[in-house]
Amino acid sequence: MKNQGFMKKLGDFVLGRGFYIVLFLCVAAIGISGYYLLQTVALNTGSSTQAGGGASVTIPDQSVQRPVTPVVPSTESNQPKETLEPEVVEQTQQTQPDDPEPLADAETDQEQSGTVSDVFTWPVSGAVLRDFSVETLSLDPTMGDWRTHGGLDIAAAEGVQVRSISAGTVTQVYDDQMMGTTVVVDHGGGLQSWYSNLSQETAVSQGDTVEIGSVLGTVGGTAIAEVGVEPHVHLETILNGTQVDPKEYLD
């Protein structure tokens, strides 16, 4: 009976004043929870760092003047500069070790003074088998037709020595497909002499200096284009790139 009376009183209390106590406790619990929540948010916000860290940019003070290095006047500026005469300047330039020395143009000197020698001789002693003819046609014994001939075919037996018609320098020694073994001698003044149909073994090499009558080689049979002609040496003279009659010099 007593328990039933206690429970009835407790129920009446809860339905009466107890309702307000419970409501107060709930409000207090919500307030406390809100307080702790705000504290947590505040702490997290204060401890977070901004993007980029704590870097900062310091702008220099533009008003600060840089130290100026004093300019020391040159003691040579007030002294008069030495003026070289044109002749002295020219001599100075010529004696500079780094300047290449001008090379003498042998062909130019020879053109101004003419050929190395004004004396000429025949390359071999023999009859002229075929004359120089570039303006009119002549019969070609090998081809059997009429065509020009840019040199002299001078008869000589195979093995006979072929001599330079004048002094000069050997500029070429080569084997021509049509005219066989050929030696070219530069006599200066734009004049060259060409000796073809020689034996394969020559007596000179490119760069050799020869005198009038120097042996260049021997008569051979290497010129395919002139196999129809008896043994001979084919001689051409070229003046400034143009074929001329060798007899103009030999006669």
C-alpha positions as CSV (number, residue, x, y, z in Angstrom):
1,M,0.0,0.0,0.0
2,K,2.9,2.3,0.8
3,N,4.6,1.6,-2.5
4,Q,1.5,2.4,-4.4
5,G,1.1,5.7,-2.5
6,F,4.8,6.7,-3.3
7,M,4.4,6.0,-7.0
8,K,1.2,8.0,-7.1
9,K,2.9,10.9,-5.5
10,L,5.9,10.7,-7.9
11,G,3.5,10.6,-10.8
12,D,1.7,13.6,-9.6
13,F,5.0,15.4,-9.1
14,V,6.2,14.6,-12.6
15,L,2.9,15.7,-14.1
16,G,3.0,18.8,-12.1
17,R,6.2,20.5,-11.1
18,G,8.5,17.8,-12.3
19,F,7.6,18.6,-15.9
20,Y,9.3,21.9,-15.6
21,I,12.4,20.5,-13.9
22,V,12.9,18.0,-16.7
23,L,12.4,20.8,-19.3
24,F,15.0,22.9,-17.5
25,L,17.5,20.0,-17.5
26,C,17.0,19.4,-21.2
27,V,17.5,23.1,-21.9
28,A,20.6,23.1,-19.8
29,A,22.0,20.0,-21.6
30,I,21.4,21.6,-24.9
31,G,23.1,24.8,-23.8
32,I,26.1,23.0,-22.5
33,S,26.4,21.0,-25.7
34,G,26.2,24.2,-27.7
35,Y,28.8,25.8,-25.6
36,Y,31.3,23.0,-26.1
37,L,30.5,22.9,-29.8
38,L,31.3,26.6,-30.2
39,Q,34.5,26.2,-28.2
40,T,35.6,23.3,-30.5
41,V,34.9,25.3,-33.6
42,A,36.8,28.3,-32.3
43,L,39.8,26.2,-31.4
44,N,39.9,24.6,-34.8
45,T,39.6,27.9,-36.5
46,G,42.4,29.4,-34.5
47,S,44.8,26.5,-35.1
48,S,44.3,26.3,-38.9
49,T,46.9,28.0,-41.1
50,Q,46.3,29.9,-44.3
51,A,47.3,28.5,-47.7
52,G,50.8,29.4,-48.6
53,G,52.0,29.3,-44.9
54,G,53.4,32.4,-43.3
55,A,55.4,33.6,-46.3
56,S,55.5,37.3,-46.7
57,V,56.8,39.7,-49.4
58,T,59.0,42.6,-48.4
59,I,58.9,45.5,-50.8
60,P,62.2,47.4,-50.8
61,D,62.2,51.0,-50.0
62,Q,62.6,52.8,-53.4
63,S,63.8,55.9,-51.7
64,V,67.1,54.1,-50.7
65,Q,69.9,55.3,-53.0
66,R,72.5,52.8,-54.2
67,P,76.1,53.6,-53.5
68,V,77.7,55.4,-56.4
69,T,81.2,54.3,-57.3
70,P,83.3,57.4,-57.7
71,V,84.7,57.8,-61.2
72,V,88.5,58.3,-61.2
73,P,89.5,60.5,-64.1
74,S,92.0,58.9,-66.5
75,T,95.4,60.5,-66.6
76,E,95.6,59.6,-70.3
77,S,92.5,61.4,-71.4
78,N,94.2,64.8,-71.1
79,Q,97.3,63.7,-73.0
80,P,97.2,64.2,-76.8
81,K,97.0,61.0,-78.8
82,E,99.8,60.2,-81.2
83,T,98.7,60.5,-84.8
84,L,100.4,58.1,-87.2
85,E,101.1,59.1,-90.8
86,P,99.5,57.0,-93.5
87,E,102.8,55.5,-94.5
88,V,103.5,54.5,-90.8
89,V,100.0,52.9,-90.5
90,E,100.6,50.9,-93.7
91,Q,103.9,49.7,-92.5
92,T,102.4,48.7,-89.1
93,Q,99.7,46.7,-90.7
94,Q,102.1,44.9,-92.9
95,T,104.3,43.8,-90.0
96,Q,101.4,42.4,-87.9
97,P,102.1,38.7,-87.3
98,D,98.5,37.7,-87.5
99,D,97.9,39.2,-90.9
100,P,98.4,36.7,-93.7
101,E,101.1,37.6,-96.2
102,P,99.7,38.2,-99.7
103,L,100.6,35.4,-102.1
104,A,102.0,36.5,-105.4
105,D,99.8,35.5,-108.3
106,A,102.2,33.8,-110.6
107,E,99.7,33.7,-113.5
108,T,99.0,37.4,-113.1
109,D,102.6,38.4,-113.1
110,Q,103.2,36.2,-116.1
111,E,100.3,37.7,-118.0
112,Q,101.8,41.2,-117.3
113,S,105.3,40.2,-118.4
114,G,104.3,37.7,-121.2
115,T,105.4,34.1,-121.3
116,V,108.2,32.7,-119.2
117,S,110.3,32.4,-122.3
118,D,110.0,33.8,-125.8
119,V,112.0,30.9,-127.2
120,F,110.1,27.8,-128.5
121,T,111.1,24.5,-130.1
122,W,109.4,21.5,-131.7
123,P,108.5,18.7,-129.3
124,V,109.8,16.1,-131.8
125,S,111.5,16.1,-135.2
126,G,109.1,14.9,-137.8
127,A,106.6,15.7,-140.5
128,V,103.2,17.2,-139.7
129,L,100.7,14.5,-140.4
130,R,97.7,16.6,-139.7
131,D,97.5,20.4,-139.4
132,F,95.7,22.6,-137.0
133,S,92.2,23.3,-138.3
134,V,89.3,24.7,-136.2
135,E,87.7,27.0,-138.8
136,T,87.6,24.5,-141.7
137,L,86.9,20.7,-141.7
138,S,89.7,18.2,-142.4
139,L,89.6,14.5,-143.1
140,D,89.9,12.4,-139.9
141,P,91.9,9.3,-140.8
142,T,90.5,7.4,-137.8
143,M,86.8,8.3,-138.0
144,G,86.8,8.6,-141.8
145,D,84.8,11.8,-141.7
146,W,85.4,15.5,-141.9
147,R,85.8,17.4,-138.7
148,T,87.9,20.1,-137.0
149,H,91.4,19.4,-135.5
150,G,92.6,21.5,-132.6
151,G,96.3,20.7,-132.8
152,L,99.2,19.3,-134.7
153,D,99.9,15.6,-135.3
154,I,103.7,15.4,-135.6
155,A,105.2,12.1,-136.8
156,A,107.6,10.3,-134.5
157,A,108.3,6.6,-133.7
158,E,107.0,5.2,-130.4
159,G,109.5,5.6,-127.7
160,V,110.9,8.9,-129.1
161,Q,111.3,11.5,-126.4
162,V,108.8,14.3,-126.3
163,R,110.2,17.7,-125.2
164,S,108.6,20.8,-123.8
165,I,108.3,23.5,-126.5
166,S,109.3,26.2,-123.9
167,A,110.0,26.8,-120.2
168,G,107.1,26.6,-117.8
169,T,105.4,24.5,-115.1
170,V,103.6,21.2,-115.4
171,T,100.0,21.7,-114.3
172,Q,98.4,18.4,-115.3
173,V,99.4,14.8,-116.0
174,Y,96.5,12.6,-116.6
175,D,95.0,9.9,-118.9
176,D,92.4,11.3,-121.3
177,Q,89.7,8.8,-122.4
178,M,90.1,9.8,-126.1
179,M,93.5,11.4,-126.4
180,G,95.4,9.0,-124.0
181,T,98.2,10.1,-121.7
182,T,98.4,13.9,-121.6
183,V,100.8,16.4,-120.1
184,V,99.9,20.1,-119.7
185,V,102.6,22.8,-119.3
186,D,101.8,26.4,-118.4
187,H,104.2,28.8,-120.0
188,G,102.7,32.0,-118.4
189,G,101.0,34.8,-120.2
190,G,97.9,32.6,-120.5
191,L,99.7,30.2,-122.8
192,Q,99.5,26.4,-122.3
193,S,100.9,23.5,-124.3
194,W,99.2,20.1,-124.3
195,Y,101.0,16.9,-125.3
196,S,98.8,13.8,-126.0
197,N,99.2,10.2,-127.2
198,L,102.2,9.7,-124.9
199,S,103.3,6.5,-123.2
200,Q,101.7,5.9,-119.9
201,E,104.9,6.4,-118.0
202,T,105.9,10.1,-118.1
203,A,109.1,11.9,-117.1
204,V,107.4,14.7,-115.2
205,S,104.7,15.1,-112.5
206,Q,102.3,17.9,-111.7
207,G,104.1,20.9,-110.2
208,D,107.5,20.2,-111.9
209,T,109.3,23.2,-113.4
210,V,110.6,22.5,-117.0
211,E,112.9,24.3,-119.3
212,I,112.7,24.5,-123.1
213,G,113.5,21.1,-124.4
214,S,113.0,19.3,-121.1
215,V,111.8,15.7,-121.6
216,L,108.1,15.2,-120.7
217,G,107.7,11.6,-121.8
218,T,107.9,9.4,-124.9
219,V,105.6,8.9,-127.9
220,G,103.1,6.2,-127.3
221,G,99.8,4.9,-128.8
222,T,97.3,5.7,-126.1
223,A,95.1,8.1,-128.1
224,I,92.0,6.0,-129.1
225,A,90.7,8.9,-131.2
226,E,93.8,8.9,-133.4
227,V,94.7,5.2,-133.8
228,G,94.2,5.6,-137.6
229,V,97.3,7.9,-137.7
230,E,100.8,6.6,-137.7
231,P,102.8,7.0,-134.5
232,H,102.9,10.7,-133.5
233,V,102.5,13.2,-130.8
234,H,99.4,15.4,-130.7
235,L,100.4,18.9,-129.7
236,E,97.9,21.7,-128.8
237,T,98.5,25.3,-127.8
238,I,95.9,27.1,-125.8
239,L,96.0,30.9,-125.3
240,N,93.7,32.3,-122.6
241,G,91.3,29.3,-123.0
242,T,91.2,29.4,-126.8
243,Q,92.9,26.9,-129.1
244,V,95.5,28.5,-131.4
245,D,97.8,27.1,-134.1
246,P,101.0,25.8,-132.5
247,K,102.9,26.8,-135.6
248,E,102.5,30.4,-134.6
249,Y,105.0,29.7,-131.9
250,L,107.1,26.9,-133.5
251,D,107.7,28.8,-136.7
